[in-house]
Amino acid sequence: NVRLIKLDYTSITFQGNSNNLTIYNEAFENCYRLKEVIFSGSFNNVIIEEKAFKNCTNLDTIVFPQCTMDIESTAFESCPSVTSLLFLIKSY
């Protein structure tokens, strides 16, 4: 099960314990106030389809989970403010 636990127009947090999470085409396109996207929890595979976050011009931080990622080439098209990409890793 995957839950969208926070959506306040500046931040989106996806939390879950699921095999697959798909962010569909144009799901958050033109969300101009969006500043951060966070994937937390346990996912085996995250798919971010074309233009999912297109024109999110204030998006500056994306936190990816530790899992297999399939990010389409235009998923973050026209997001000029992205300055921080964080990839979570397991500590042993």
C-alpha positions as CSV (number, residue, x, y, z in Angstrom):
1,N,0.0,0.0,0.0
2,V,1.2,3.5,-0.9
3,R,0.0,6.6,0.7
4,L,0.4,10.2,-0.3
5,I,1.0,11.5,3.2
6,K,1.7,15.1,2.6
7,L,0.6,17.5,-0.1
8,D,0.7,21.1,0.8
9,Y,1.4,22.5,-2.6
10,T,5.1,23.0,-1.7
11,S,6.0,19.4,-0.7
12,I,4.9,16.0,-1.7
13,T,5.8,12.9,0.4
14,F,5.1,9.4,-0.8
15,Q,5.3,6.8,1.9
16,G,4.6,3.1,1.6
17,N,5.6,-0.5,1.7
18,S,4.9,-1.6,-1.8
19,N,6.4,-3.5,-4.7
20,N,5.7,-0.7,-7.3
21,L,4.9,2.9,-7.3
22,T,4.1,4.7,-10.5
23,I,3.8,8.5,-10.9
24,Y,1.8,8.8,-14.1
25,N,2.2,11.1,-17.1
26,E,1.6,14.7,-16.2
27,A,0.5,13.9,-12.7
28,F,2.0,17.0,-11.1
29,E,2.6,19.0,-14.3
30,N,2.6,22.8,-13.7
31,C,2.6,22.6,-9.9
32,Y,4.5,25.9,-9.7
33,R,4.6,26.0,-5.9
34,L,6.1,22.6,-5.5
35,K,9.6,22.7,-3.9
36,E,10.3,19.2,-2.8
37,V,9.4,15.6,-3.6
38,I,10.2,12.9,-1.1
39,F,9.9,9.1,-1.5
40,S,10.1,7.4,1.9
41,G,9.3,3.9,3.0
42,S,10.1,0.7,1.2
43,F,9.6,0.4,-2.5
44,N,11.0,-2.3,-4.8
45,N,10.5,-0.2,-8.0
46,V,9.5,3.4,-8.6
47,I,8.4,4.5,-12.1
48,I,8.2,8.2,-13.0
49,E,6.5,8.6,-16.3
50,E,6.9,11.3,-18.9
51,K,6.2,14.9,-17.9
52,A,5.1,13.8,-14.4
53,F,6.7,16.9,-12.9
54,K,7.0,19.0,-16.0
55,N,7.1,22.8,-15.4
56,C,7.4,22.5,-11.6
57,T,9.6,25.6,-11.8
58,N,10.3,25.9,-8.1
59,L,11.1,22.3,-7.5
60,D,14.6,22.2,-6.0
61,T,14.9,19.0,-4.0
62,I,14.1,15.4,-4.8
63,V,14.8,12.5,-2.4
64,F,14.8,9.1,-4.1
65,P,14.3,5.8,-2.2
66,Q,16.7,2.9,-2.3
67,C,15.2,0.8,-5.0
68,T,15.1,0.3,-8.8
69,M,14.2,3.5,-10.5
70,D,12.7,4.0,-14.0
71,I,12.6,7.7,-14.7
72,E,11.5,8.7,-18.2
73,S,13.7,11.3,-19.9
74,T,11.0,14.1,-19.7
75,A,9.8,13.3,-16.2
76,F,11.4,16.5,-14.8
77,E,11.3,18.6,-18.0
78,S,11.5,22.3,-17.4
79,C,12.4,22.1,-13.8
80,P,15.3,24.6,-13.7
81,S,15.5,25.1,-9.9
82,V,16.5,21.5,-9.1
83,T,19.7,21.8,-7.1
84,S,19.6,18.7,-4.8
85,L,19.1,15.1,-5.8
86,L,19.4,12.7,-2.8
87,F,19.6,9.0,-3.2
88,L,19.0,7.0,0.0
89,I,21.3,4.0,0.6
90,K,21.3,1.3,3.2
91,S,23.9,1.3,5.9
92,Y,25.4,-2.0,6.9
